[in-house]
Amino acid sequence: MKVLTMVMFVMVYGLVITRFSEGQMPTSCDEYNPLFSPCVPYLVNPDFGIPSPRCCAGAAQVFGKANNPAAIQKLCTCLVATMPNLSFKPEKLTQLPAACKIKLSLPIDKCIKA
């Protein structure tokens, strides 16, 4: 019974965080929703070990679009604008590409600290 209760709590928490996150993103960043929504649990919780497969798939999709200077700038702008609203941990964001085995065309740490 305790396990079922915990599973239900995690599911409800994830749903609430996902719905909350969608309202906290600038509308110009909607195309990055595949990264933000499924990765919220990983990005806000320092104790969350590894990102989910859905998070990694979304991250690969989003980071794959950042393949020219204008797209990289837009991604960086959205990351910087969204991080404080969603309480993303910068260190978790910088760890995400390696955790998902994604090769980036930009150094993410320079992007969010710029």
Backbone as a chain_set.jsonl record, in Angstrom:
{"seq": "MKVLTMVMFVMVYGLVITRFSEGQMPTSCDEYNPLFSPCVPYLVNPDFGIPSPRCCAGAAQVFGKANNPAAIQKLCTCLVATMPNLSFKPEKLTQLPAACKIKLSLPIDKCIKA", "coords": {"N": [[0.819, -1.188, 0.0], [1.976, 1.217, 0.771], [3.837, 1.566, -1.254], [2.196, 1.906, -3.504], [0.938, 4.291, -2.778], [3.137, 6.016, -2.795], [3.885, 5.889, -5.497], [1.622, 7.027, -6.688], [1.778, 9.602, -5.591], [4.163, 10.537, -6.764], [3.404, 10.513, -9.465], [1.296, 12.419, -9.497], [2.681, 14.667, -8.591], [4.506, 14.986, -10.689], [2.743, 15.6, -12.792], [1.637, 18.015, -11.884], [3.933, 19.642, -11.746], [4.669, 19.602, -14.457], [2.464, 20.879, -15.709], [2.625, 23.32, -14.405], [5.093, 24.207, -15.317], [4.672, 24.694, -18.034], [3.183, 27.028, -18.032], [5.004, 28.837, -17.138], [6.901, 29.421, -18.997], [8.276, 31.624, -21.424], [6.308, 32.568, -24.247], [7.674, 32.603, -26.629], [9.391, 30.53, -26.359], [8.144, 28.143, -26.71], [8.721, 26.073, -28.515], [10.666, 24.66, -27.27], [9.514, 23.076, -25.422], [9.555, 20.195, -25.502], [11.948, 19.661, -24.197], [11.803, 21.054, -21.723], [9.355, 20.234, -20.327], [9.347, 17.233, -19.931], [11.749, 17.038, -18.597], [11.721, 18.418, -16.232], [11.508, 17.156, -13.577], [14.113, 16.051, -13.317], [15.726, 18.337, -13.662], [15.082, 20.1, -11.578], [15.475, 18.827, -9.174], [18.091, 18.153, -7.122], [18.79, 15.638, -6.228], [17.805, 13.825, -8.002], [18.649, 11.175, -9.818], [19.182, 10.141, -12.673], [18.246, 11.347, -15.912], [15.006, 10.788, -17.401], [14.138, 8.465, -20.074], [12.33, 9.752, -21.804], [12.849, 12.43, -21.256], [15.509, 12.578, -22.188], [15.102, 12.046, -24.902], [13.585, 14.283, -25.655], [15.436, 16.291, -25.034], [17.488, 15.673, -26.844], [16.172, 16.21, -29.231], [15.653, 18.994, -28.984], [18.252, 20.105, -28.528], [19.419, 19.298, -30.883], [18.312, 20.992, -32.752], [19.655, 23.323, -32.343], [21.705, 24.349, -34.239], [22.898, 26.398, -35.581], [24.178, 29.788, -35.405], [22.02, 31.636, -34.799], [19.947, 29.959, -33.902], [21.188, 28.763, -31.71], [21.561, 31.031, -30.082], [18.866, 31.674, -29.566], [18.017, 29.386, -28.137], [19.719, 29.598, -25.897], [18.801, 32.04, -24.834], [16.18, 31.313, -24.117], [16.693, 29.291, -22.238], [18.008, 30.749, -20.21], [15.961, 32.545, -19.547], [13.992, 30.83, -18.595], [15.043, 29.224, -16.547], [15.135, 30.488, -13.832], [12.387, 30.803, -13.321], [11.397, 28.225, -13.186], [12.916, 27.046, -11.296], [15.169, 25.589, -12.087], [18.127, 23.759, -11.631], [21.245, 24.977, -12.277], [23.559, 23.353, -12.464], [22.489, 20.839, -12.944], [21.378, 21.212, -15.45], [23.683, 21.622, -16.978], [24.77, 19.104, -16.759], [22.991, 17.52, -18.108], [23.291, 17.006, -21.035], [25.516, 15.182, -21.116], [24.553, 13.172, -19.422], [22.51, 12.21, -20.967], [23.875, 11.364, -23.114], [24.372, 13.102, -25.304], [25.816, 14.877, -27.906], [26.844, 18.16, -28.097], [26.592, 21.212, -30.023], [27.314, 23.441, -28.814], [28.757, 24.862, -25.859], [27.001, 24.229, -23.08], [27.224, 25.255, -20.49], [28.462, 27.73, -20.815], [26.488, 28.996, -22.192], [24.337, 29.297, -20.355], [25.51, 30.819, -18.418], [26.217, 33.109, -19.564]], "CA": [[0.0, 0.0, 0.0], [2.876, 2.373, 0.815], [4.436, 1.723, -2.582], [1.16, 2.477, -4.36], [0.776, 5.683, -2.371], [4.308, 6.753, -3.265], [3.778, 5.972, -6.958], [0.572, 8.009, -6.98], [2.316, 10.912, -5.244], [5.133, 10.92, -7.793], [2.663, 10.808, -10.693], [0.583, 13.692, -9.332], [3.697, 15.714, -8.519], [5.006, 15.188, -12.05], [1.701, 16.283, -13.56], [1.548, 19.403, -11.404], [5.148, 20.341, -12.186], [4.606, 19.77, -15.907], [1.479, 21.922, -16.022], [3.175, 24.565, -13.891], [6.208, 24.637, -16.15], [4.196, 25.215, -19.303], [2.727, 28.389, -17.821], [6.117, 29.677, -16.715], [7.821, 29.628, -20.105], [7.885, 32.645, -22.396], [5.677, 31.946, -25.411], [8.676, 32.462, -27.688], [10.175, 29.328, -26.071], [7.263, 26.974, -26.788], [9.323, 24.987, -29.279], [11.575, 23.932, -26.385], [8.712, 22.319, -24.477], [10.004, 18.8, -25.371], [13.038, 19.604, -23.215], [11.409, 21.539, -20.408], [8.317, 19.471, -19.633], [9.729, 15.929, -19.379], [13.001, 17.1, -17.833], [11.557, 19.193, -15.001], [11.921, 16.444, -12.354], [15.577, 15.939, -13.294], [16.382, 19.646, -13.603], [14.805, 20.854, -10.34], [15.801, 18.048, -7.986], [19.507, 17.786, -7.147], [18.953, 14.226, -5.886], [17.233, 13.001, -9.071], [19.852, 10.571, -10.379], [19.375, 10.173, -14.119], [17.045, 11.799, -16.624], [14.178, 9.732, -17.992], [14.297, 8.329, -21.528], [11.525, 10.794, -22.459], [13.625, 13.667, -21.106], [16.658, 12.518, -23.101], [14.602, 12.164, -26.279], [13.24, 15.696, -25.848], [16.678, 17.063, -25.017], [18.173, 15.437, -28.12], [15.405, 16.939, -30.253], [15.861, 20.438, -28.808], [19.653, 20.454, -28.747], [19.703, 19.06, -32.294], [17.873, 22.163, -33.529], [20.596, 24.428, -32.1], [22.794, 24.009, -35.153], [23.434, 27.601, -36.226], [24.286, 30.825, -34.37], [20.729, 32.213, -34.401], [19.225, 28.943, -33.128], [21.897, 28.639, -30.43], [21.223, 32.227, -29.293], [17.479, 31.564, -29.114], [17.995, 28.367, -27.09], [20.347, 30.172, -24.696], [17.879, 33.041, -24.289], [15.067, 30.608, -23.474], [17.194, 28.623, -21.036], [18.251, 31.772, -19.187], [14.665, 33.103, -19.123], [13.16, 29.812, -17.967], [15.674, 28.624, -15.369], [14.692, 30.978, -12.524], [10.944, 30.597, -13.148], [11.115, 26.82, -12.893], [13.876, 26.598, -10.278], [16.14, 24.647, -12.63], [19.468, 23.802, -11.048], [22.178, 25.131, -13.406], [24.466, 22.212, -12.567], [21.754, 19.724, -13.556], [21.253, 21.523, -16.871], [24.977, 21.384, -17.622], [25.011, 17.659, -16.743], [21.99, 16.837, -18.919], [23.779, 16.414, -22.289], [26.34, 13.999, -20.846], [23.687, 12.139, -18.847], [21.705, 11.666, -22.077], [24.811, 11.002, -24.192], [24.107, 14.002, -26.427], [26.925, 15.763, -28.266], [26.318, 19.5, -28.365], [27.353, 22.124, -30.865], [27.587, 24.603, -27.975], [28.987, 24.527, -24.449], [25.794, 24.653, -22.382], [27.551, 26.047, -19.309], [28.711, 29.109, -21.262], [25.185, 29.503, -22.624], [23.49, 29.719, -19.232], [26.245, 31.757, -17.565], [26.552, 34.298, -20.373]], "C": [[0.875, 1.268, 0.0], [3.497, 2.644, -0.548], [3.433, 2.367, -3.53], [0.943, 3.951, -4.044], [1.925, 6.533, -2.894], [4.264, 6.929, -4.781], [2.747, 7.024, -7.348], [1.068, 9.428, -6.692], [3.265, 11.408, -6.331], [4.422, 11.282, -9.101], [1.943, 12.151, -10.61], [1.569, 14.843, -9.302], [4.224, 16.024, -9.917], [4.011, 15.931, -12.918], [1.597, 17.752, -13.168], [2.749, 20.203, -11.884], [5.101, 20.59, -13.681], [3.641, 20.878, -16.279], [1.975, 23.286, -15.554], [4.243, 25.086, -14.836], [5.732, 25.238, -17.464], [3.737, 26.658, -19.174], [3.837, 29.358, -17.466], [7.126, 29.954, -17.822], [7.353, 30.796, -20.961], [7.312, 31.963, -23.638], [6.659, 31.765, -26.562], [9.519, 31.197, -27.504], [9.35, 28.053, -26.18], [7.89, 25.802, -27.525], [10.289, 24.151, -28.433], [10.83, 23.127, -25.325], [9.12, 20.845, -24.388], [11.172, 18.625, -24.403], [12.513, 19.942, -21.835], [10.434, 20.621, -19.684], [8.792, 18.125, -19.094], [10.984, 15.963, -18.508], [12.874, 17.848, -16.51], [11.972, 18.4, -13.76], [13.438, 16.323, -12.22], [16.233, 17.301, -13.029], [16.144, 20.415, -12.31], [15.249, 20.124, -9.086], [17.261, 17.616, -8.02], [19.755, 16.306, -6.847], [18.394, 13.279, -6.943], [18.396, 12.478, -9.893], [20.056, 10.726, -11.867], [18.093, 10.668, -14.79], [16.291, 10.621, -17.235], [14.47, 9.607, -19.487], [13.511, 9.396, -22.302], [12.23, 12.148, -22.385], [14.774, 13.677, -22.101], [16.228, 12.646, -24.554], [14.247, 13.616, -26.59], [14.47, 16.573, -25.906], [17.429, 16.896, -26.333], [17.487, 16.204, -29.244], [15.704, 18.434, -30.179], [17.302, 20.829, -29.106], [20.057, 20.245, -30.205], [19.309, 20.226, -33.183], [18.836, 23.341, -33.379], [21.85, 24.191, -32.93], [23.308, 25.195, -35.968], [23.423, 28.716, -35.178], [22.949, 31.406, -33.898], [19.936, 31.234, -33.532], [19.866, 28.734, -31.758], [21.552, 29.816, -29.531], [19.804, 32.135, -28.747], [17.358, 30.537, -27.989], [18.581, 28.921, -25.8], [19.426, 31.184, -24.034], [16.729, 32.371, -23.551], [15.518, 29.892, -22.207], [17.39, 29.623, -19.897], [16.933, 32.338, -18.66], [13.855, 32.11, -18.306], [13.742, 29.283, -16.666], [15.162, 29.178, -14.044], [13.199, 30.733, -12.268], [10.609, 29.184, -12.725], [12.043, 26.225, -11.846], [14.81, 25.51, -10.795], [17.461, 24.839, -11.912], [20.458, 23.892, -12.207], [23.106, 23.931, -13.575], [23.776, 20.998, -13.198], [21.594, 19.962, -15.066], [22.574, 21.271, -17.6], [25.317, 19.892, -17.669], [24.096, 16.906, -17.71], [22.535, 16.257, -20.222], [24.621, 15.151, -22.066], [25.494, 12.853, -20.301], [22.843, 11.462, -19.919], [22.555, 11.232, -23.264], [24.528, 11.788, -25.475], [25.342, 14.856, -26.667], [26.329, 17.098, -28.681], [27.215, 20.279, -29.306], [27.692, 23.399, -30.097], [27.901, 24.127, -26.571], [27.834, 25.092, -23.602], [26.108, 25.508, -21.158], [27.836, 27.5, -19.679], [27.391, 29.772, -21.67], [24.386, 30.045, -21.448], [24.183, 30.679, -18.288], [26.565, 33.046, -18.286], [25.677, 35.472, -20.009]], "O": [[0.564, 2.252, -0.671], [3.665, 3.796, -0.949], [3.786, 3.278, -4.279], [0.782, 4.765, -4.953], [1.711, 7.644, -3.38], [4.573, 8.006, -5.289], [2.99, 7.826, -8.25], [0.804, 10.348, -7.466], [3.18, 12.557, -6.764], [4.797, 12.247, -9.766], [1.981, 12.934, -11.559], [1.331, 15.883, -9.916], [4.37, 17.19, -10.285], [4.396, 16.802, -13.698], [1.482, 18.625, -14.029], [2.596, 21.321, -12.375], [5.457, 21.678, -14.135], [3.978, 21.737, -17.093], [1.768, 24.292, -16.232], [4.289, 26.282, -15.122], [6.329, 26.194, -17.958], [3.888, 27.437, -20.115], [3.634, 30.572, -17.49], [8.109, 30.659, -17.595], [6.155, 30.943, -21.2], [7.782, 30.896, -24.033], [6.49, 30.864, -27.384], [10.282, 30.83, -28.398], [9.816, 26.986, -25.781], [7.617, 24.648, -27.192], [10.683, 23.057, -28.839], [11.453, 22.557, -24.428], [9.047, 20.273, -23.3], [11.357, 17.541, -23.85], [12.749, 19.203, -20.879], [10.672, 20.265, -18.53], [8.656, 17.882, -17.895], [11.249, 15.019, -17.765], [13.835, 17.902, -15.742], [12.73, 18.927, -12.946], [13.98, 16.478, -11.126], [17.187, 17.394, -12.257], [16.93, 21.301, -11.975], [15.387, 20.745, -8.032], [17.639, 16.796, -8.857], [20.817, 15.778, -7.178], [18.496, 12.061, -6.797], [19.06, 13.246, -10.589], [21.01, 11.377, -12.292], [16.992, 10.435, -14.291], [16.881, 9.586, -17.545], [14.991, 10.54, -20.098], [13.974, 9.885, -23.333], [12.207, 12.919, -23.344], [14.991, 14.676, -22.786], [16.915, 13.285, -25.351], [14.572, 14.121, -27.665], [14.55, 17.49, -26.723], [17.95, 17.869, -26.879], [18.151, 16.779, -30.106], [15.978, 19.066, -31.199], [17.548, 21.777, -29.851], [20.942, 20.938, -30.708], [19.898, 20.43, -34.244], [18.828, 24.256, -34.202], [22.915, 23.874, -32.4], [24.06, 25.02, -36.926], [22.731, 28.601, -34.166], [22.774, 31.642, -32.702], [19.324, 31.635, -32.542], [19.166, 28.548, -30.763], [21.279, 29.629, -28.345], [19.562, 32.48, -27.59], [16.674, 30.786, -26.996], [18.006, 28.737, -24.727], [19.284, 31.19, -22.811], [16.345, 32.817, -22.47], [14.799, 29.888, -21.208], [16.986, 29.371, -18.762], [16.8, 32.584, -17.461], [13.106, 32.51, -17.414], [12.987, 28.925, -15.762], [14.777, 28.386, -13.183], [12.795, 30.485, -11.132], [9.647, 28.963, -11.99], [11.964, 25.034, -11.543], [15.202, 24.615, -10.046], [17.86, 25.967, -11.623], [20.513, 22.985, -13.038], [23.408, 23.533, -14.7], [24.415, 20.22, -13.907], [21.667, 19.022, -15.858], [22.576, 20.76, -18.72], [26.078, 19.464, -18.537], [24.397, 15.774, -18.089], [22.264, 15.09, -20.504], [24.44, 14.157, -22.77], [25.693, 11.697, -20.674], [22.501, 10.286, -19.799], [22.034, 10.791, -24.288], [24.453, 11.227, -26.568], [25.857, 15.487, -25.743], [25.422, 17.157, -29.511], [28.422, 20.049, -29.382], [28.283, 24.326, -30.652], [27.376, 23.105, -26.13], [27.722, 26.307, -23.437], [25.33, 26.4, -20.821], [27.484, 28.407, -18.925], [27.219, 30.98, -21.502], [23.818, 31.134, -21.533], [23.532, 31.295, -17.444], [27.118, 33.974, -17.696], [25.818, 36.55, -20.587]]}, "num_chains": 1, "name": "protein.A"}
